[in-house]
Amino acid sequence: MLTRDEFETFCIDSAKKMAKDKKLHKQALDVLVKADQYSWIHQTTWLGEPILNTTEDMFAIQEIIYKTKPKFIIEVGVAWGGSLLFYSSIMESIGVGEVIGVDIYIPEDLKKRINSHGKISNRITLINGSSLDENIISKIKSILKGSKETMVILDSYHTHEHVLQELNIYSSFVGKDYYIVCGDTVVEYIPRQTHRPRPWGPGNNPKTALDEFLKQNDKFTQDKEFGNKLLFTCNPGGYIKCYRD
């Protein structure tokens, strides 16, 4: 029987080996591409609301929340709100933090559903507007009150230019040892989807924006140890950590 520390070392070593298995990762990517034809990642819900992400990515984010215990999580791109409720559920269980959701479209019926879960809902603030709008950014700043104990999850409009602007703006809210999750970097590795035409695709997506951001910003780096263990992920290389103020 392994000790807890021995088990942790075993898992880290195994993840390193898995990260080097290119054939396995190609097979996983092929599954994601094929399953997307059936809207696979849209099938999961939390407290009744859809989460547009893989369960593996949601568990990865849960690990980061528990590990870092941020005072704030900013999610750009609310969609159906399931992910906001998920983050807030974790924060309620550990007794810390608030969630800020930003989107250009938050219908009234969604607001009512998100606000119908008592203490979990009380931790959530919804902001209707563009993530790049100066008034929206000012509202976020007024909530943060200068705190850098903040995690940011970017999952809105996935063009290179838009995501790069978001990274440059929202990275200023994130302090040492806290994370940014740059969503849907997987777009770089999959062919354009004829069943879901989008303005983004290979060469113009969150991954290309993140690569440029990391070249220009010396405070953030990819958390490779964390990323090594992810297989069915929408965000390969997209988990970045601030390692100095």
N, C-alpha and C positions, 0 to 999 in steps of 0.2 A: 504494500500500500504506500503510495507516494504521500509526502507531506504536501501542504498547500503550496509552499514555495517551489517544491520540486515539480508539482503539476503545472504551475505557471511557466516555469522554464521549459518544460516539455511542450506546452502549447505554443510558446514563442518560437521554439526551434522547428516545430512542425509547420507553423505558418510560413516561416522563411523558406522551407523546402517547397511548400505548395506555391509560393509566389514565383518560384523559378520554373514551375511546370507549365510551360507555354501551351502544350497540347491541351491540358486540362482547362486552362483559361479560355482557349479558343473554343472548346466544347461548350463551356458555360455561356460564352458570348453568343454562340450559335443558338442555344436554347432561348436566351433572352430575345434575340431577333425573331425567331420563329414564334415564340409565345406572344410577342407584341402584336402579331396579326389577330390575336384573340383578346387583346386588351388585358393581358394577364396581370400587369402591375396595378390595374384599376380595380381589381376584385376584392381587395382587403379593406375592411372598415374598422374604425375604433369608435366605440360608443355610438354606433349607427351611422357614422359619417365616413365616406370614402377617403382612403389614403392613397395617393398616386405615387407609390414608391414600392420597392421590394421590402419584404419583411426583414431581410438581412440588413438593409440600410437603416430601417427603423430601430432594430436592435442595436446597431452600431451607434446611432445617435443617443439611444438610451444609455449606453455605456459611457459616452462622453458626458452626458448630463450628470450621471451618478458620480463620475470621477471628478469633475470640475465644479459641480454645484454652482452654476452661474446664477447671478441675481436676475439676469434678463436673458431671454432668448428672443431674437428678432427673426421671424420667418417672412421672407419676401416671396409672395406667391401663396395665397391661402387656399385656392381651389375650393374643395368641398369642406374644408375645415377639420377633417379627421386627424391630420398631423398636429394641428394646434391642440386639440383635445388630448392627444397622446402625450405631447410634451408636458402639458399642464398636469396630466394625471401623474406622471413621474415626479414632477416638482411638488405636487401635493403630498405624495407618499414620502418624500424626503424632507418636506417642510421648508422649502426655500424657493424663491424665484417667481418671476412674472413672465408672461409670454406676450409679445407684440406681433400681431399679424397685419401685413401690409398687402393690399391688392387693389387693382383698379376697378374690380367688380366684386362687391360683397352684397348680394341681394338680401332683402329684409327677412325672408323666410330662413335663410342660412344664419343670420344674426340671432334670430329667435332660438334656433336649434342649438347653436353654440352656447347661448346664454342660459340654457335650460338644465345645466348640470351642477348647480350649487357651488360648492367651494372650488371645484375644478374650473368652472366658468369664471369665477371671481378673479382668477389669476390671469385672465386673457383680456387684452385690449385690442380691438380691431380698428385699423386706420384705413380708410377708403381713399385711394389715390395712387399716383405713380411713385414708385420707389426712388425716382430721380428728381421728383419735384421738391424744390427748396422748402416749401411750406410743410410738406410731409416730413422731410428730414428734420426740420425745426421741432415738429411735434414729438418726434422720437427723442431728440436731444432733451426736450423738457421732461420726458418720462425718465430717461436715464440719469439725469441730474449729475452728469460727469462720471458716472460709474463705468469702469472698464471691465467689470466682471460680467462680460457679455459674450454670448455665443450667437453667431449669425448663420442663418441657413438661406442660401440664395437659390430660388427655384421658381423664377418668373419667366421673363422673355429671354430666350436662350441664344440670341445672336452674340457674336464676339463683342461688338461695340457696346451693347447694353450691359452685358455681364461685366466687362472690364470697368465700365463706369461704376457699377454697383460695388465691385471689389475695391476700387479706389476710395469710394465714399464710406462704405460700411466697415471697412477694415480699421478705420479710425476709432470705432467704438469698442474694439476688441483689445484687451490687455494681455499681458504675459500669462502664458499657460492656458489661454482660452482658444477656442476653435472657430474657424469658418468652414462650413460645408458648402462647397460649390456643386450644385446639383446638375445631374445629367451630363457629366463629362463623357459618358459612354457614347454620346452622339458622334464623337470623332471616329469611333471604331466601327460604326454600323453604316450600311448603305442607306441612301435616301429612301424613306418609306413612302411608297406610292399610295398606300392606304391611309396615310396621315401626312399629307403635304404640309411642310413648315418652311419658314424663311431661313432656318438654320439647317446645317448638315456638316459633313466632313469639311474641315478647313475654316468653318465659321460657326463656332459653338462655345459652350462654357470651357471646354478643355483648352482651346486655343487662347481664350481670354485669360484663363488661369496661368497658362505658361508665360504669357507676356507679363502678367501681374507679378509673378514670382521672380522674374528677371529684373523687374524694376524696384521691388520691395524687399529689403533685407531683414525685415522683422518676422517674416512668415516662412515656414517650410512645410513640405509634405510630411505627415506623420507616417513614415513607411512601416514601422512596426505595427501600427494599428491597421494600415491598409493591407498588409501582407495576408491578413486572415479573411479578407473579403473576397467572395467568389461571384455570387449572383448580385452584383451591385450596379446601380445606375450612376455611381459616382467614383469610378476608379481614379485614384490619385487626387480626389477632390476634398479629402479631409486634411486641412492645413491648420497648423498650430502657430500661434504667436509665441516666439521664444525670447523676446526681449521687448521692453517698453521703449 
